[in-house]
C-alpha cells in the first residue's frame, strides 16, 4: 500500500498528473486519427494513437504495481478539457480549420516530451524500487522519443499544407 511518506505522496501526485495528461492525449490522438482516416497520414496517426493508448494502459499497470490509486477526478477533468478544446474560434462553423491538426500535433509532441520525462523519472525510482523494470522503462522512453519525432514530422507536413 502506498505509504504516507512525502516521497510516496509526491510520486502519487506526479503519476496521477501524468495519467490525466495521457488520458487527454489519447482522446486527442484518437480524434485526430479518425478525422484523418482517409488522408495520406492515416497510418502514422493511427499508429501514434494506438501507441498512446498502450502507454496509458502501461501507466495504469505501473501505478497499480506501485499501489498508487488513480484519481478519477483528474482523469475526468483531462477528458473534459480535451472535449472542450475541440471548440475553437477558428473562422469555421462546420468544418475544422487546416490549422487544427497543426495545433493538435503540437499538443501530442508536448505529451510525448512529458512522457519522456515520466519514464526518466521512473528510472530514478527504479534504482530503489524493484517493482519497476528498467528495461521496460528504457523501451518506453525510446517509444516516447519516437512518438515525439513522429508528431514533429506530421506537424511539419500539416503546417506546410495549412500555411504554404
Secondary structure, DSSP 4 states (H G I P E B T S, - for coil): ---SSHHHHHHHHHHHHHHHHHHHHHHHHHHHHHHTTTSTTHHHHHHHHHHHHHHHHHHHHHHHHTT----HHHHHHHHHHHHHTT---SS-SSSPPTTHHHHHHHHHHHHHHHHHHHHHHHHHHHTT-TTS-HHHHHHHHHHHHHHHHHHHHHHHHHHHHHH-
